[in-house]
Amino acid sequence: MAQVDWSLPALEDLDSIHDYIARDSRFHARRAVERIIERTKGLEKFPARGRIVAEFCDPHIRELKEGSYRIVYRLLREEVVVVCVWHSARRMLPVKRFE
């Protein structure tokens, strides 16, 4: 079983998502973040279940989708690291996070 960890920038993404949605609804902001986190729970047992991120063509960089968000993670030996949570309407993933 793989351990799922969140990078600091990914946690900051969650905070930003929450803050943005909370301007209209604190309830929906909390719910959106909970759903994103919940979506990553299955990665412990099935770490390769996400699709390969097209921008990288690297089998170790994968993503899950939750609503309009891309949950991008890196596969390591016994660990999955969530690198960013990115709104799918945004054009470019933060490439520096993957270096």
Kinemage of the C-alpha trace (Angstrom):
@kinemage 1
@onewidth
@group {chain A} dominant
@subgroup {mainchain}
@vectorlist {calphas} color= white
{ca met a 1} P 0.000 0.000 0.000
{ca ala a 2} L 1.285 3.446 -0.914
{ca gln a 3} L 1.330 6.354 1.483
{ca val a 4} L -0.414 9.483 0.192
{ca asp a 5} L 1.253 12.763 1.123
{ca trp a 6} L 0.354 16.318 0.189
{ca ser a 7} L 3.064 18.788 -0.764
{ca leu a 8} L 2.950 22.210 0.846
{ca pro a 9} L 2.075 23.900 -2.494
{ca ala a 10} L -0.818 21.437 -2.977
{ca leu a 11} L -2.144 22.278 0.489
{ca glu a 12} L -1.851 25.959 -0.386
{ca asp a 13} L -3.865 25.230 -3.545
{ca leu a 14} L -6.620 23.752 -1.362
{ca asp a 15} L -6.592 26.865 0.812
{ca ser a 16} L -6.859 29.087 -2.269
{ca ile a 17} L -9.718 27.030 -3.672
{ca his a 18} L -11.517 27.221 -0.336
{ca asp a 19} L -11.001 30.975 -0.031
{ca tyr a 20} L -12.208 31.621 -3.577
{ca ile a 21} L -15.393 29.565 -3.240
{ca ala a 22} L -16.038 30.848 0.309
{ca arg a 23} L -16.585 34.343 -1.057
{ca asp a 24} L -19.945 33.014 -2.226
{ca ser a 25} L -20.564 30.085 0.105
{ca arg a 26} L -18.558 28.754 3.034
{ca phe a 27} L -20.596 25.556 2.920
{ca his a 28} L -19.746 24.871 -0.730
{ca ala a 29} L -16.104 25.825 -0.151
{ca arg a 30} L -15.745 23.267 2.619
{ca arg a 31} L -17.594 20.667 0.577
{ca ala a 32} L -15.400 21.221 -2.507
{ca val a 33} L -12.192 20.773 -0.506
{ca glu a 34} L -13.567 17.683 1.247
{ca arg a 35} L -14.452 16.124 -2.114
{ca ile a 36} L -10.986 16.803 -3.507
{ca ile a 37} L -9.354 15.189 -0.474
{ca glu a 38} L -11.765 12.260 -0.557
{ca arg a 39} L -10.960 11.659 -4.235
{ca thr a 40} L -7.332 10.910 -3.313
{ca lys a 41} L -8.185 8.291 -0.663
{ca gly a 42} L -8.157 5.357 -3.109
{ca leu a 43} L -4.603 6.135 -4.177
{ca glu a 44} L -3.339 4.205 -1.148
{ca lys a 45} L -4.471 0.926 -2.725
{ca phe a 46} L -4.392 1.877 -6.414
{ca pro a 47} L -1.735 4.566 -6.900
{ca ala a 48} L -1.569 4.202 -10.696
{ca arg a 49} L -5.309 4.582 -11.254
{ca gly a 50} L -5.074 8.190 -12.457
{ca arg a 51} L -4.338 8.996 -16.062
{ca ile a 52} L -0.917 10.145 -17.229
{ca val a 53} L -0.773 13.950 -17.439
{ca ala a 54} L -0.621 14.848 -21.135
{ca glu a 55} L 1.606 17.877 -20.584
{ca phe a 56} L 4.397 15.698 -19.196
{ca cys a 57} L 4.063 12.265 -20.881
{ca asp a 58} L 5.682 10.795 -17.774
{ca pro a 59} L 4.070 7.634 -16.347
{ca his a 60} L 5.018 8.790 -12.844
{ca ile a 61} L 3.009 12.023 -13.084
{ca arg a 62} L -0.707 11.309 -13.030
{ca glu a 63} L -3.968 13.047 -12.319
{ca leu a 64} L -7.440 12.503 -11.003
{ca lys a 65} L -10.345 14.820 -11.700
{ca glu a 66} L -12.818 16.078 -9.169
{ca gly a 67} L -15.372 18.412 -10.634
{ca ser a 68} L -13.450 21.155 -12.438
{ca tyr a 69} L -10.194 20.387 -10.636
{ca arg a 70} L -7.174 18.354 -11.669
{ca ile a 71} L -5.464 16.633 -8.751
{ca val a 72} L -1.941 16.068 -10.035
{ca tyr a 73} L 0.348 13.671 -8.226
{ca arg a 74} L 3.732 12.015 -8.564
{ca leu a 75} L 4.219 8.286 -8.108
{ca leu a 76} L 7.257 7.277 -6.097
{ca arg a 77} L 8.153 3.769 -4.896
{ca glu a 78} L 5.969 3.489 -1.805
{ca glu a 79} L 4.544 6.982 -1.842
{ca val a 80} L 2.145 9.171 -3.775
{ca val a 81} L 2.770 12.907 -3.495
{ca val a 82} L -0.039 15.266 -4.457
{ca val a 83} L 1.803 18.085 -6.198
{ca cys a 84} L -0.993 20.472 -7.133
{ca val a 85} L -4.734 20.948 -7.410
{ca trp a 86} L -5.370 22.980 -10.516
{ca his a 87} L -8.601 24.288 -12.022
{ca ser a 88} L -9.001 22.698 -15.440
{ca ala a 89} L -9.851 26.060 -17.032
{ca arg a 90} L -6.337 27.292 -16.237
{ca arg a 91} L -4.019 26.704 -19.138
{ca met a 92} L -0.671 25.781 -17.711
{ca leu a 93} L 0.234 23.502 -14.846
{ca pro a 94} L 2.893 24.913 -12.505
{ca val a 95} L 5.835 23.086 -14.136
{ca lys a 96} L 8.339 24.144 -11.460
{ca arg a 97} L 6.534 21.954 -8.936
{ca phe a 98} L 7.557 18.873 -10.920
{ca glu a 99} L 11.277 19.577 -11.173
